[in-house]
Amino acid sequence: MPASRSSSKRAVWAILRKECRSEWRTRYGLNAALLFAVTSLAAVSFAVGRMSDRPDVLAALLWVVLLFAALASLAHTFVRETEGHTMVLMRLVASPTAIALGKLLFNLLFLISIEAVTVPLFLILMGAPPPRWGPLLAVLGLGSLALGAGSTVVAAIIAQTRGRGALFAGVSFPVLLPILAAAVSGTRAQWTGAPVGAELRLLAAYAVALLAVSLLLYDHLWEDA
């Protein structure tokens, strides 16, 4: 058992390194996500100006920008392997769970990278009130974990179907909607001075539930591939 666990950890680490190298080589997903975020924030700030007195609108706008910037790349998590016919090769060296966990870790790093650029830019361009950094970072962290887990499992399910783009939008919407609602509510609360404990508990519980369901599903997703 210890040898098996060690082998699984090495496989997850190998998948994560492979994903990072692929993204670093092309930077397609990261550039597209950052371009979308910067363009959206610049256009909104020019159109409506600074909105320091509207924390409700600011919270919704921040998460809409983060969500769509991230989904532009996360939707293709497994598509590259399917279209490049490398999925079979990957399954020869790693279990489906190890493959999915490696890609989940990469997606979380991807989300953190986007947020590290987008959130400071958002605070400056939109004239947002000074945030309470502790609650805001907690909402961003748990929201990213839930968003990464949800988008990874949806991408894995639809990877070998036709019309993946439209299918991803249709399947992911009901899965990601509770995350978006809780994250927007928590972000608004940290600006208004309200407690964010309920939103953090909801995001944590939802992320744990998604991870648990994912671990149960991954070993059976590609049995007929």
GROMACS elastic network, one bead per residue, 0.5 to 0.9 nm:
[ bonds ]
;  ai    aj funct       b0    kb
    1     5     6  0.61699   500
    1     6     6  0.85338   500
    2     5     6  0.51192   500
    2     6     6  0.61113   500
    2     7     6  0.85559   500
    3     6     6  0.50405   500
    3     7     6  0.60928   500
    3     8     6  0.86228   500
    4     7     6  0.50313   500
    4     8     6  0.61870   500
    4     9     6  0.86541   500
    5     8     6  0.50655   500
    5     9     6  0.62003   500
    5    10     6  0.86381   500
    6     9     6  0.51423   500
    6    10     6  0.62470   500
    6    11     6  0.86506   500
    7    10     6  0.51120   500
    7    11     6  0.61934   500
    7    12     6  0.87119   500
    7    94     6  0.88265   500
    8    12     6  0.61823   500
    8    13     6  0.85548   500
    8    94     6  0.74803   500
    8    95     6  0.78225   500
    8    97     6  0.88063   500
    8    98     6  0.61907   500
    9    12     6  0.51232   500
    9    13     6  0.61248   500
    9    14     6  0.85143   500
    9    98     6  0.76861   500
   10    13     6  0.50544   500
   10    14     6  0.60273   500
   10    15     6  0.86444   500
   10    98     6  0.89595   500
   11    15     6  0.62075   500
   11    16     6  0.85819   500
   11    93     6  0.75447   500
   11    94     6  0.57430   500
   11    95     6  0.80893   500
   11    98     6  0.60495   500
   11    99     6  0.74679   500
   11   102     6  0.78754   500
   12    15     6  0.52014   500
   12    16     6  0.61790   500
   12    17     6  0.86595   500
   12    94     6  0.80168   500
   12    97     6  0.86281   500
   12    99     6  0.63332   500
   12   100     6  0.82199   500
   12   101     6  0.62352   500
   12   103     6  0.82794   500
   12   105     6  0.87253   500
   13    16     6  0.50688   500
   13    17     6  0.61523   500
   13    18     6  0.85488   500
   13    98     6  0.87707   500
   13   102     6  0.64699   500
   14    17     6  0.51509   500
   14    18     6  0.61022   500
   14    19     6  0.86596   500
   14   102     6  0.76271   500
   15    18     6  0.50185   500
   15    19     6  0.61786   500
   15    20     6  0.86334   500
   15    90     6  0.86642   500
   15    94     6  0.86267   500
   15    98     6  0.78200   500
   15    99     6  0.62116   500
   15   100     6  0.86755   500
   15   101     6  0.84157   500
   15   103     6  0.68205   500
   15   106     6  0.87027   500
   16    19     6  0.51944   500
   16    20     6  0.62167   500
   16    21     6  0.86158   500
   16    99     6  0.85970   500
   16   101     6  0.84057   500
   16   103     6  0.62075   500
   16   104     6  0.84968   500
   16   105     6  0.66892   500
   16   106     6  0.57592   500
   17    20     6  0.51190   500
   17    21     6  0.60696   500
   17    22     6  0.85277   500
   17   102     6  0.83823   500
   17   106     6  0.84731   500
   18    21     6  0.51911   500
   18    22     6  0.61261   500
   18    23     6  0.86520   500
   19    22     6  0.51190   500
   19    23     6  0.61691   500
   19    24     6  0.84811   500
   19   102     6  0.81135   500
   19   103     6  0.70711   500
   19   106     6  0.65952   500
   20    23     6  0.52175   500
   20    24     6  0.59465   500
   20    25     6  0.84499   500
   20   106     6  0.68911   500
   21    24     6  0.50322   500
   21    25     6  0.59784   500
   21    26     6  0.87701   500
   22    25     6  0.51978   500
   22    26     6  0.65735   500
   22    27     6  0.79643   500
   23    26     6  0.54395   500
   23    28     6  0.68331   500
   23    29     6  0.70139   500
   23    30     6  0.75657   500
   24    27     6  0.51224   500
   24    28     6  0.85277   500
   24    30     6  0.87859   500
   25    28     6  0.86238   500
   26    29     6  0.81142   500
   27    30     6  0.53970   500
   27    31     6  0.58303   500
   27    32     6  0.83270   500
   28    31     6  0.53893   500
   28    32     6  0.60442   500
   28    33     6  0.85745   500
   28    73     6  0.85630   500
   29    32     6  0.52035   500
   29    33     6  0.60970   500
   29    34     6  0.85860   500
   29    70     6  0.87610   500
   29    72     6  0.74220   500
   29    73     6  0.51328   500
   29    74     6  0.84225   500
   29   110     6  0.89452   500
   30    33     6  0.51932   500
   30    34     6  0.60890   500
   30    35     6  0.84033   500
   30    70     6  0.87899   500
   30    73     6  0.76243   500
   30   110     6  0.74457   500
   30   113     6  0.83339   500
   30   114     6  0.75853   500
   31    34     6  0.52476   500
   31    35     6  0.59044   500
   31    36     6  0.84771   500
   32    35     6  0.51433   500
   32    36     6  0.61511   500
   32    37     6  0.86693   500
   32    69     6  0.77690   500
   32    72     6  0.75778   500
   32    73     6  0.78875   500
   33    36     6  0.51914   500
   33    37     6  0.62380   500
   33    38     6  0.86901   500
   33    66     6  0.88018   500
   33    68     6  0.80969   500
   33    70     6  0.61571   500
   33    71     6  0.83612   500
   33    72     6  0.65425   500
   33    73     6  0.70627   500
   33   114     6  0.72742   500
   34    37     6  0.50259   500
   34    38     6  0.60120   500
   34    39     6  0.83252   500
   34    69     6  0.69482   500
   34    70     6  0.89740   500
   34   114     6  0.65527   500
   34   117     6  0.78330   500
   34   118     6  0.75778   500
   35    38     6  0.52925   500
   35    39     6  0.58984   500
   35    40     6  0.83481   500
   35    69     6  0.84172   500
   36    39     6  0.52580   500
   36    40     6  0.59596   500
   36    41     6  0.85279   500
   36    65     6  0.80604   500
   36    68     6  0.82089   500
   36    69     6  0.59475   500
   37    40     6  0.52602   500
   37    41     6  0.61473   500
   37    42     6  0.85231   500
   37    65     6  0.59482   500
   37    66     6  0.72098   500
   37    68     6  0.83574   500
   37    69     6  0.59208   500
   37   114     6  0.84499   500
   37   117     6  0.89950   500
   37   118     6  0.65164   500
   38    41     6  0.52797   500
   38    42     6  0.60223   500
   38    43     6  0.85076   500
   38   117     6  0.89778   500
   38   118     6  0.72615   500
   38   121     6  0.79108   500
   38   122     6  0.87227   500
   39    42     6  0.51919   500
   39    43     6  0.60522   500
   39    44     6  0.85817   500
   40    43     6  0.52299   500
   40    44     6  0.61474   500
   40    45     6  0.85218   500
   40    65     6  0.71859   500
   41    44     6  0.52196   500
   41    45     6  0.59801   500
   41    46     6  0.85069   500
   41    61     6  0.89258   500
   41    62     6  0.89652   500
   41    65     6  0.78676   500
   41   118     6  0.86976   500
   41   121     6  0.80572   500
   41   122     6  0.66653   500
   41   125     6  0.71136   500
   41   126     6  0.77886   500
   42    45     6  0.52163   500
   42    46     6  0.61527   500
   42    47     6  0.85573   500
   42   125     6  0.72126   500
   42   126     6  0.89455   500
   43    46     6  0.52829   500
   43    47     6  0.61364   500
   43    48     6  0.87348   500
   44    47     6  0.50124   500
   44    48     6  0.59935   500
   44    49     6  0.73449   500
   44   125     6  0.89937   500
   44   126     6  0.82509   500
   45    48     6  0.55638   500
   45    50     6  0.64660   500
   45    51     6  0.87909   500
   45   125     6  0.61014   500
   45   126     6  0.58581   500
   45   127     6  0.89474   500
   46    49     6  0.56207   500
   46    50     6  0.87611   500
   46   125     6  0.89743   500
   48    51     6  0.77492   500
   48   126     6  0.89503   500
   49   125     6  0.82945   500
   49   126     6  0.68230   500
   49   127     6  0.82504   500
   50    53     6  0.86769   500
   50   125     6  0.71180   500
   50   128     6  0.74220   500
   51    54     6  0.55132   500
   51    55     6  0.78039   500
   51    57     6  0.81055   500
   51    58     6  0.72343   500
   51   126     6  0.59955   500
   51   127     6  0.60315   500
   51   128     6  0.65312   500
   51   129     6  0.88383   500
   52    55     6  0.69303   500
   52    58     6  0.81223   500
   52   126     6  0.72554   500
   52   127     6  0.53381   500
   52   129     6  0.55326   500
   53    56     6  0.89201   500
   53   128     6  0.80241   500
   53   129     6  0.78736   500
   54    57     6  0.55169   500
   54    58     6  0.62401   500
   54    59     6  0.87101   500
   54   128     6  0.84453   500
   55    59     6  0.59410   500
   55    60     6  0.85442   500
   55   128     6  0.76043   500
   55   129     6  0.80056   500
   55   187     6  0.83791   500
   55   188     6  0.55691   500
   55   189     6  0.84107   500
   55   191     6  0.63064   500
   55   192     6  0.71793   500
   56    59     6  0.53246   500
   56    60     6  0.63886   500
   56    61     6  0.86595   500
   56   184     6  0.80091   500
   56   185     6  0.81662   500
   56   187     6  0.85361   500
   56   188     6  0.55277   500
   56   189     6  0.87133   500
   56   191     6  0.88768   500
   57    60     6  0.52291   500
   57    61     6  0.60189   500
   57    62     6  0.85287   500
   57   188     6  0.84631   500
   58    61     6  0.51085   500
   58    62     6  0.60266   500
   58    63     6  0.87254   500
   58   122     6  0.89906   500
   58   126     6  0.77958   500
   58   128     6  0.71863   500
   58   184     6  0.89621   500
   58   187     6  0.87230   500
   58   188     6  0.76574   500
   59    62     6  0.52618   500
   59    63     6  0.64795   500
   59    64     6  0.86743   500
   59   183     6  0.83040   500
   59   184     6  0.52569   500
   59   185     6  0.75018   500
   59   186     6  0.84280   500
   59   187     6  0.55172   500
   59   188     6  0.52645   500
   59   191     6  0.87172   500
   60    63     6  0.54863   500
   60    64     6  0.61221   500
   60    65     6  0.86722   500
   60   180     6  0.85692   500
   60   181     6  0.87256   500
   60   183     6  0.87522   500
   60   184     6  0.54685   500
   60   185     6  0.83894   500
   60   187     6  0.84511   500
   60   188     6  0.81531   500
   61    64     6  0.51228   500
   61    65     6  0.61510   500
   61    66     6  0.85787   500
   61   184     6  0.87121   500
   62    65     6  0.53860   500
   62    66     6  0.62547   500
   62    67     6  0.85940   500
   62   118     6  0.85854   500
   62   119     6  0.76359   500
   62   122     6  0.71714   500
   62   184     6  0.81615   500
   62   187     6  0.88380   500
   63    67     6  0.57722   500
   63    68     6  0.84475   500
   63   180     6  0.69043   500
   63   183     6  0.73573   500
   63   184     6  0.65033   500
   63   187     6  0.88438   500
   64    67     6  0.51184   500
   64    68     6  0.61611   500
   64    69     6  0.83546   500
   64   180     6  0.81229   500
   65    68     6  0.55198   500
   65    69     6  0.59275   500
   65    70     6  0.84316   500
   65   118     6  0.84879   500
   66    69     6  0.52157   500
   66    70     6  0.60081   500
   66    71     6  0.84904   500
   66   111     6  0.83524   500
   66   114     6  0.76259   500
   66   115     6  0.72035   500
   66   118     6  0.75845   500
   66   119     6  0.87159   500
   67    70     6  0.53145   500
   67    71     6  0.60448   500
   67    72     6  0.86831   500
   67   147     6  0.82871   500
   67   180     6  0.81148   500
   68    71     6  0.50988   500
   68    72     6  0.62030   500
   69    72     6  0.56592   500
   69    73     6  0.76121   500
   69   114     6  0.79379   500
   70    73     6  0.58099   500
   70    74     6  0.60567   500
   70    75     6  0.85357   500
   70   107     6  0.88421   500
   70   110     6  0.79071   500
   70   111     6  0.64846   500
   70   114     6  0.75188   500
   71    75     6  0.55820   500
   71    76     6  0.85075   500
   71   151     6  0.76802   500
   72    75     6  0.62003   500
   72    76     6  0.77460   500
   73    76     6  0.55991   500
   73    77     6  0.70776   500
   73   107     6  0.89303   500
   73   110     6  0.89806   500
   74    77     6  0.52555   500
   74    78     6  0.87676   500
   74   107     6  0.67467   500
   74   110     6  0.87036   500
   74   148     6  0.80187   500
   74   151     6  0.64967   500
   74   152     6  0.70897   500
   74   155     6  0.75526   500
   75    78     6  0.78791   500
   75    79     6  0.78843   500
   75   151     6  0.69261   500
   75   152     6  0.78555   500
   75   154     6  0.82041   500
   75   155     6  0.57059   500
   75   164     6  0.85353   500
   75   165     6  0.74949   500
   75   168     6  0.67098   500
   75   169     6  0.86301   500
   76    80     6  0.65050   500
   76   155     6  0.69906   500
   76   159     6  0.82749   500
   76   164     6  0.89330   500
   76   165     6  0.86411   500
   77    80     6  0.67680   500
   77    81     6  0.81897   500
   77   103     6  0.70598   500
   77   104     6  0.88770   500
   77   107     6  0.80820   500
   77   151     6  0.88009   500
   77   152     6  0.70315   500
   77   155     6  0.63071   500
   77   156     6  0.77232   500
   77   159     6  0.83697   500
   78    81     6  0.54323   500
   78    82     6  0.64712   500
   78    83     6  0.88204   500
   78    87     6  0.84157   500
   78   100     6  0.89034   500
   78   103     6  0.83638   500
   78   152     6  0.84935   500
   78   155     6  0.62837   500
   78   156     6  0.61214   500
   78   158     6  0.86842   500
   78   159     6  0.56195   500
   78   160     6  0.86308   500
   79    82     6  0.50266   500
   79    83     6  0.59651   500
   79    84     6  0.81708   500
   79   155     6  0.79402   500
   79   156     6  0.86761   500
   79   158     6  0.88327   500
   79   159     6  0.55971   500
   79   160     6  0.78007   500
   79   164     6  0.83782   500
   80    83     6  0.53493   500
   80    84     6  0.57574   500
   80    85     6  0.81955   500
   80    86     6  0.81580   500
   80    87     6  0.88011   500
   81    84     6  0.51339   500
   81    85     6  0.57498   500
   81    87     6  0.50060   500
   81    88     6  0.86275   500
   81    90     6  0.85939   500
   81   159     6  0.86829   500
   82    85     6  0.51097   500
   82    86     6  0.65556   500
   82    87     6  0.59319   500
   82    88     6  0.87930   500
   82   159     6  0.68113   500
   82   160     6  0.66701   500
   83    86     6  0.79037   500
   83    87     6  0.88981   500
   84    87     6  0.79074   500
   85    88     6  0.69211   500
   85    89     6  0.80462   500
   86    89     6  0.52472   500
   86    90     6  0.62437   500
   86    91     6  0.87272   500
   87    90     6  0.50673   500
   87    91     6  0.62022   500
   87    92     6  0.87814   500
   88    91     6  0.51296   500
   88    92     6  0.64805   500
   88   225     6  0.82279   500
   89    92     6  0.52223   500
   89    93     6  0.70006   500
   89    94     6  0.89407   500
   90    93     6  0.54851   500
   90    94     6  0.60597   500
   90    95     6  0.82931   500
   90    96     6  0.86996   500
   90    99     6  0.76055   500
   91    94     6  0.50974   500
   91    95     6  0.58868   500
   91    96     6  0.65530   500
   91    99     6  0.78231   500
   92    95     6  0.77894   500
   94    97     6  0.80869   500
   94    98     6  0.60291   500
   94    99     6  0.63709   500
   95    98     6  0.51826   500
   95    99     6  0.62909   500
   95   100     6  0.86766   500
   95   218     6  0.89401   500
   95   219     6  0.73232   500
   96    99     6  0.50527   500
   96   100     6  0.61196   500
   96   101     6  0.85464   500
   96   218     6  0.57486   500
   96   219     6  0.52892   500
   96   220     6  0.80789   500
   96   221     6  0.79261   500
   96   222     6  0.76089   500
   97   100     6  0.51272   500
   97   101     6  0.60195   500
   97   102     6  0.84922   500
   97   214     6  0.85810   500
   97   215     6  0.66102   500
   97   216     6  0.88470   500
   97   217     6  0.85222   500
   97   218     6  0.52210   500
   97   219     6  0.57574   500
   98   101     6  0.51294   500
   98   102     6  0.60706   500
   98   103     6  0.85926   500
   98   218     6  0.88581   500
   99   102     6  0.52582   500
   99   103     6  0.63201   500
   99   104     6  0.86348   500
   99   218     6  0.88611   500
  100   103     6  0.51125   500
  100   104     6  0.60223   500
  100   105     6  0.86640   500
  100   152     6  0.74848   500
  100   153     6  0.79913   500
  100   156     6  0.76281   500
  100   214     6  0.87000   500
  100   215     6  0.87788   500
  100   218     6  0.69826   500
  101   105     6  0.61834   500
  101   106     6  0.85737   500
  101   152     6  0.89489   500
  101   215     6  0.86676   500
  102   105     6  0.52792   500
  102   106     6  0.63535   500
  102   107     6  0.87238   500
  103   107     6  0.61124   500
  103   108     6  0.86563   500
  103   152     6  0.74483   500
  104   107     6  0.50003   500
  104   108     6  0.62682   500
  104   109     6  0.87251   500
  104   148     6  0.64036   500
  104   149     6  0.65233   500
  104   151     6  0.88573   500
  104   152     6  0.60440   500
  104   153     6  0.86610   500
  105   108     6  0.51014   500
  105   109     6  0.63343   500
  105   110     6  0.85779   500
  105   148     6  0.83387   500
  106   109     6  0.50942   500
  106   110     6  0.60844   500
  106   111     6  0.86600   500
  107   111     6  0.61657   500
  107   112     6  0.86264   500
  107   148     6  0.59012   500
  107   149     6  0.85553   500
  107   151     6  0.88328   500
  107   152     6  0.76679   500
  108   111     6  0.50849   500
  108   112     6  0.62138   500
  108   113     6  0.86230   500
  108   144     6  0.67748   500
  108   145     6  0.66657   500
  108   147     6  0.86465   500
  108   148     6  0.58104   500
  108   149     6  0.85185   500
  109   112     6  0.50983   500
  109   113     6  0.61920   500
  109   114     6  0.87211   500
  110   113     6  0.51796   500
  110   114     6  0.63663   500
  110   115     6  0.87348   500
  111   114     6  0.51492   500
  111   115     6  0.61409   500
  111   116     6  0.85370   500
  111   144     6  0.65398   500
  111   145     6  0.89308   500
  111   147     6  0.88772   500
  111   148     6  0.76913   500
  112   115     6  0.51053   500
  112   116     6  0.59996   500
  112   117     6  0.88287   500
  112   140     6  0.89027   500
  112   141     6  0.83452   500
  112   144     6  0.76663   500
  113   116     6  0.51732   500
  113   117     6  0.67554   500
  113   118     6  0.87038   500
  114   117     6  0.55323   500
  114   118     6  0.59256   500
  114   119     6  0.83102   500
  115   119     6  0.54248   500
  115   120     6  0.82072   500
  115   140     6  0.82536   500
  116   119     6  0.61770   500
  116   120     6  0.70692   500
  116   121     6  0.89740   500
  117   120     6  0.61510   500
  117   121     6  0.63828   500
  117   122     6  0.87108   500
  118   121     6  0.51603   500
  118   122     6  0.58818   500
  118   123     6  0.86606   500
  119   123     6  0.62475   500
  119   124     6  0.87360   500
  120   123     6  0.51574   500
  120   124     6  0.63417   500
  120   125     6  0.86981   500
  121   124     6  0.52344   500
  121   125     6  0.60301   500
  121   126     6  0.82847   500
  122   125     6  0.53475   500
  122   126     6  0.57161   500
  122   127     6  0.79068   500
  122   128     6  0.76614   500
  123   126     6  0.56517   500
  123   127     6  0.57461   500
  123   129     6  0.76520   500
  123   130     6  0.79992   500
  123   131     6  0.87023   500
  124   127     6  0.53867   500
  124   128     6  0.69869   500
  125   128     6  0.80246   500
  127   130     6  0.89365   500
  128   131     6  0.79095   500
  128   191     6  0.88322   500
  129   191     6  0.69615   500
  130   133     6  0.85230   500
  130   191     6  0.76970   500
  131   134     6  0.86420   500
  131   135     6  0.85050   500
  131   136     6  0.68645   500
  131   187     6  0.89704   500
  131   190     6  0.68122   500
  131   191     6  0.59017   500
  132   135     6  0.59696   500
  132   136     6  0.61079   500
  132   137     6  0.85799   500
  132   190     6  0.59985   500
  132   191     6  0.69413   500
  132   193     6  0.83505   500
  133   136     6  0.50318   500
  133   137     6  0.58107   500
  133   138     6  0.83463   500
  133   190     6  0.85241   500
  134   137     6  0.53945   500
  134   138     6  0.62060   500
  134   139     6  0.87361   500
  134   190     6  0.89678   500
  135   138     6  0.50181   500
  135   139     6  0.61481   500
  135   140     6  0.85501   500
  135   186     6  0.80138   500
  135   187     6  0.79832   500
  135   189     6  0.89508   500
  135   190     6  0.61488   500
  135   195     6  0.86954   500
  135   196     6  0.68716   500
  135   197     6  0.88080   500
  135   200     6  0.87407   500
  136   139     6  0.51828   500
  136   140     6  0.61222   500
  136   141     6  0.85234   500
  136   186     6  0.77842   500
  136   187     6  0.61815   500
  136   190     6  0.64418   500
  136   191     6  0.86920   500
  137   141     6  0.58985   500
  137   142     6  0.85161   500
  138   141     6  0.50919   500
  138   142     6  0.61124   500
  138   143     6  0.81907   500
  138   200     6  0.73025   500
  139   142     6  0.54164   500
  139   143     6  0.56821   500
  139   144     6  0.82377   500
  139   182     6  0.87298   500
  139   183     6  0.61717   500
  139   184     6  0.89345   500
  139   186     6  0.63530   500
  139   187     6  0.67714   500
  139   196     6  0.83013   500
  139   199     6  0.78335   500
  139   200     6  0.63123   500
  139   203     6  0.79453   500
  140   143     6  0.50861   500
  140   144     6  0.58681   500
  140   145     6  0.85125   500
  140   183     6  0.75152   500
  140   187     6  0.83866   500
  141   144     6  0.51977   500
  141   145     6  0.62283   500
  141   146     6  0.87321   500
  142   145     6  0.50126   500
  142   146     6  0.61894   500
  142   147     6  0.84228   500
  142   183     6  0.85676   500
  142   200     6  0.70955   500
  142   203     6  0.58716   500
  142   204     6  0.60354   500
  142   207     6  0.73911   500
  143   146     6  0.52299   500
  143   147     6  0.59303   500
  143   148     6  0.84112   500
  143   179     6  0.64331   500
  143   180     6  0.78484   500
  143   182     6  0.82008   500
  143   183     6  0.60230   500
  143   200     6  0.85653   500
  143   203     6  0.62021   500
  143   204     6  0.82000   500
  143   207     6  0.81167   500
  144   148     6  0.58262   500
  144   149     6  0.83817   500
  145   148     6  0.51986   500
  145   149     6  0.61060   500
  145   150     6  0.85353   500
  145   203     6  0.85946   500
  145   204     6  0.83988   500
  145   207     6  0.62710   500
  146   149     6  0.51701   500
  146   150     6  0.60155   500
  146   151     6  0.84821   500
  146   176     6  0.82444   500
  146   179     6  0.67624   500
  146   203     6  0.67169   500
  146   204     6  0.75457   500
  146   206     6  0.65891   500
  146   208     6  0.78807   500
  146   210     6  0.71835   500
  146   211     6  0.83068   500
  147   150     6  0.52202   500
  147   151     6  0.59974   500
  147   152     6  0.83442   500
  147   176     6  0.66628   500
  147   179     6  0.68582   500
  147   180     6  0.85232   500
  147   207     6  0.78905   500
  148   151     6  0.53512   500
  148   152     6  0.59168   500
  148   153     6  0.85788   500
  148   207     6  0.88477   500
  149   152     6  0.52812   500
  149   153     6  0.62842   500
  149   154     6  0.86808   500
  149   207     6  0.67930   500
  149   208     6  0.89149   500
  149   210     6  0.61152   500
  149   211     6  0.60716   500
  149   214     6  0.77276   500
  150   153     6  0.54881   500
  150   154     6  0.62575   500
  150   155     6  0.85905   500
  150   172     6  0.74930   500
  150   175     6  0.65628   500
  150   176     6  0.65997   500
  150   207     6  0.79286   500
  150   210     6  0.62265   500
  150   211     6  0.80963   500
  150   214     6  0.84971   500
  151   154     6  0.51619   500
  151   155     6  0.59673   500
  151   156     6  0.85129   500
  151   168     6  0.86915   500
  151   172     6  0.67357   500
  151   175     6  0.83549   500
  151   176     6  0.77382   500
  152   155     6  0.51070   500
  152   156     6  0.61161   500
  152   157     6  0.86746   500
  152   214     6  0.86371   500
  153   156     6  0.50244   500
  153   157     6  0.62247   500
  153   158     6  0.88272   500
  153   210     6  0.81699   500
  153   211     6  0.86538   500
  153   213     6  0.87480   500
  153   214     6  0.59706   500
  153   217     6  0.84164   500
  153   218     6  0.79870   500
  154   157     6  0.51384   500
  154   158     6  0.63600   500
  154   159     6  0.84141   500
  154   168     6  0.68580   500
  154   171     6  0.69763   500
  154   172     6  0.62699   500
  154   175     6  0.84965   500
  155   158     6  0.54190   500
  155   159     6  0.57384   500
  155   164     6  0.85409   500
  155   168     6  0.68207   500
  155   172     6  0.86349   500
  156   159     6  0.52194   500
  156   160     6  0.82390   500
  156   218     6  0.79347   500
  156   221     6  0.74853   500
  156   222     6  0.88731   500
  157   160     6  0.76084   500
  157   161     6  0.83270   500
  157   217     6  0.89626   500
  157   218     6  0.87149   500
  157   221     6  0.65720   500
  157   222     6  0.86701   500
  158   161     6  0.52902   500
  158   162     6  0.81435   500
  158   163     6  0.88825   500
  158   164     6  0.61186   500
  158   167     6  0.71624   500
  158   168     6  0.68904   500
  158   171     6  0.88258   500
  159   162     6  0.84828   500
  159   164     6  0.68549   500
  160   164     6  0.79255   500
  160   222     6  0.86607   500
  160   225     6  0.81305   500
  161   164     6  0.60243   500
  161   167     6  0.84998   500
  162   165     6  0.86513   500
  162   167     6  0.83257   500
  163   166     6  0.58242   500
  163   167     6  0.61034   500
  163   168     6  0.85733   500
  164   168     6  0.58014   500
  164   169     6  0.86084   500
  165   168     6  0.52962   500
  165   169     6  0.65961   500
  165   170     6  0.88910   500
  166   169     6  0.53229   500
  166   170     6  0.63411   500
  166   171     6  0.87172   500
  167   170     6  0.51037   500
  167   171     6  0.59878   500
  167   172     6  0.82326   500
  168   171     6  0.52926   500
  168   172     6  0.56699   500
  168   173     6  0.82096   500
  169   172     6  0.54038   500
  169   173     6  0.59981   500
  170   173     6  0.57332   500
  170   174     6  0.77996   500
  171   174     6  0.65838   500
  171   175     6  0.70801   500
  172   175     6  0.50575   500
  172   176     6  0.58311   500
  172   177     6  0.82267   500
  173   176     6  0.53596   500
  173   177     6  0.57994   500
  174   177     6  0.53229   500
  174   178     6  0.75810   500
  175   178     6  0.69764   500
  175   179     6  0.79267   500
  176   179     6  0.52629   500
  176   180     6  0.63230   500
  176   181     6  0.88082   500
  177   180     6  0.51037   500
  177   181     6  0.61862   500
  177   182     6  0.86825   500
  178   181     6  0.51176   500
  178   182     6  0.61355   500
  178   183     6  0.84354   500
  178   202     6  0.88980   500
  178   203     6  0.84541   500
  178   206     6  0.83701   500
  179   182     6  0.53304   500
  179   183     6  0.59654   500
  179   184     6  0.84789   500
  179   202     6  0.84776   500
  179   203     6  0.64722   500
  179   206     6  0.76996   500
  179   207     6  0.87243   500
  180   183     6  0.51666   500
  180   184     6  0.60154   500
  180   185     6  0.84937   500
  181   184     6  0.53163   500
  181   185     6  0.61693   500
  181   186     6  0.86300   500
  182   185     6  0.51073   500
  182   186     6  0.60526   500
  182   187     6  0.85215   500
  182   198     6  0.87804   500
  182   199     6  0.53943   500
  182   200     6  0.79305   500
  182   202     6  0.70507   500
  182   203     6  0.66634   500
  183   186     6  0.51145   500
  183   187     6  0.60260   500
  183   188     6  0.85048   500
  183   199     6  0.70144   500
  183   200     6  0.83003   500
  183   203     6  0.75443   500
  184   187     6  0.51618   500
  184   188     6  0.60998   500
  184   189     6  0.85237   500
  185   188     6  0.52176   500
  185   189     6  0.61135   500
  185   190     6  0.88048   500
  185   196     6  0.82128   500
  185   199     6  0.69725   500
  186   189     6  0.50238   500
  186   190     6  0.63181   500
  186   191     6  0.88513   500
  186   194     6  0.88140   500
  186   195     6  0.82425   500
  186   196     6  0.53448   500
  186   197     6  0.83106   500
  186   198     6  0.82769   500
  186   199     6  0.54511   500
  186   200     6  0.73027   500
  187   190     6  0.53824   500
  187   191     6  0.66940   500
  187   192     6  0.89933   500
  187   196     6  0.81428   500
  188   191     6  0.53163   500
  188   192     6  0.63737   500
  188   193     6  0.87231   500
  188   194     6  0.84698   500
  189   192     6  0.50801   500
  189   193     6  0.59412   500
  189   195     6  0.64171   500
  189   196     6  0.61089   500
  190   193     6  0.53044   500
  190   194     6  0.61082   500
  190   195     6  0.70443   500
  190   196     6  0.66513   500
  191   194     6  0.77149   500
  192   195     6  0.89968   500
  193   196     6  0.88808   500
  195   198     6  0.77389   500
  195   199     6  0.87955   500
  196   199     6  0.54560   500
  196   200     6  0.62394   500
  196   201     6  0.87525   500
  197   200     6  0.51294   500
  197   201     6  0.61500   500
  197   202     6  0.85968   500
  198   201     6  0.52253   500
  198   202     6  0.62039   500
  198   203     6  0.86763   500
  199   202     6  0.50833   500
  199   203     6  0.61365   500
  199   204     6  0.85394   500
  200   203     6  0.51418   500
  200   204     6  0.60347   500
  200   205     6  0.84963   500
  201   204     6  0.50996   500
  201   205     6  0.59998   500
  201   206     6  0.84391   500
  202   205     6  0.51998   500
  202   206     6  0.60261   500
  202   207     6  0.84774   500
  203   206     6  0.51465   500
  203   207     6  0.60158   500
  203   208     6  0.85752   500
  204   207     6  0.51412   500
  204   208     6  0.61650   500
  204   209     6  0.85848   500
  205   208     6  0.51715   500
  205   209     6  0.61294   500
  205   210     6  0.86288   500
  206   209     6  0.50549   500
  206   210     6  0.61284   500
  206   211     6  0.85748   500
  207   210     6  0.51359   500
  207   211     6  0.61434   500
  207   212     6  0.85701   500
  208   211     6  0.51191   500
  208   212     6  0.60784   500
  208   213     6  0.86167   500
  209   212     6  0.51170   500
  209   213     6  0.61691   500
  209   214     6  0.84534   500
  210   213     6  0.52058   500
  210   214     6  0.59586   500
  210   215     6  0.86224   500
  211   215     6  0.61816   500
  211   216     6  0.86967   500
  212   215     6  0.52997   500
  212   216     6  0.64546   500
  212   217     6  0.88000   500
  213   216     6  0.51614   500
  213   217     6  0.61982   500
  213   218     6  0.86677   500
  214   217     6  0.50785   500
  214   218     6  0.59013   500
  215   218     6  0.55902   500
  215   219     6  0.75353   500
  216   219     6  0.69492   500
  216   220     6  0.79833   500
  217   220     6  0.55635   500
  217   221     6  0.61947   500
  218   221     6  0.53540   500
  218   222     6  0.78622   500
  219   222     6  0.73251   500
  219   223     6  0.76483   500
  220   223     6  0.55120   500
  220   224     6  0.87200   500
  221   224     6  0.80290   500
  221   225     6  0.85218   500
  222   225     6  0.50541   500
